[in-house]
């Protein structure tokens, strides 16, 4: 059986790649990471390509594609360390709203790129004893950390019992504090709720799980793209950097480092593609594959990022090369929406290997 991208999916990948090369080069990423500008212009350009409405049905103004198509875009965004609210606004939020059968009009606005939705799921994934989000009498209290997209217009908030609520970013009583993380290409924040009016979206765990699994697949795809770019940069550097009168790529030790990265990364592409395919077409394997893809890419991505930096030698740690953007992006993906240990434990429960 041959499992590969269709001609349409390859065209989608090429189209997004050309846009990012022109509109989101490393120089632009540097300015956004330094806080000199924001990602709104990039997101507007992606909206012109239909990316925010990728999963939204055509009847609501979207494109009506599937999770695998979204994973292809996520991989491309990771390759270019693109600052964009793709995972939350284009994937997780639309799946939640569509799964719950709500906010059809908002979905149309999101598909046009005019409304961004952040994701606050940390308290449902791994709630802390001294924190959490509580819902009572139509209002939310408490706080949620590591919320995706500090520039969002509204937020989907998950509580410990896997219920989903929607709040506007301008709602009275909501405080938003930007968090400083290693990854400067995307923003995260802490939301503090002081009796904030909230709309219940869903109490069905299946809606929460589908949204979470899709988000994890997107992060795995993002890591795949970032790791591939780090590998490509390492190989290119090894072909031009000279030492002792020879390019360092001719030395066996450097060859082995590059070969190990390639050998570890190549099988990951099939894993991510199948995990994305399973979300829409193999529901009995969807959760398990999302967990395995997220955990495995976190480990392989970390190895590739570390090894690519070593191939660059001392230059790998400098801002001049910029490799640290990919290194840090992979590190952030490793923890957001669940660490490797946490998602592997979930996979074990899904497979009946533990209570």
Buried (B, 14 or more C-beta within 10 A) or exposed (E): EEEEBEEEBEEBBEBBEEBBEEBBEEEBBBEBBEEEEEBBEBBEBBBEBBBBBBBBBEEBBBBBBBBBBBBBBBBBBBBBBBBBBBBBBBBBBBBBBBBBEBBBEBBBBBBBBEBBBBBBBBBBBEBEEEEBBEBEEEBBBBBBBBBBBBBBBBBBBBBBEBBBBBBBBEBEBBEBEEEEBEBBBBBBBBBBBEBBBBEEBBBBEEBBBBBBBBBBBBBBBBBBBBBBBBBEBBBEBBEEBEEEEEBBBEBEEBEEBBEEBBEBBEEBBEBBBBBBBBBBEEEEBBBBBBBBBBBBBBBBBBBBBBBBBEBBEEEBEEEEBBBBBBBBBBBBBBBBBBBBEBBBBBBBBBEEEEE
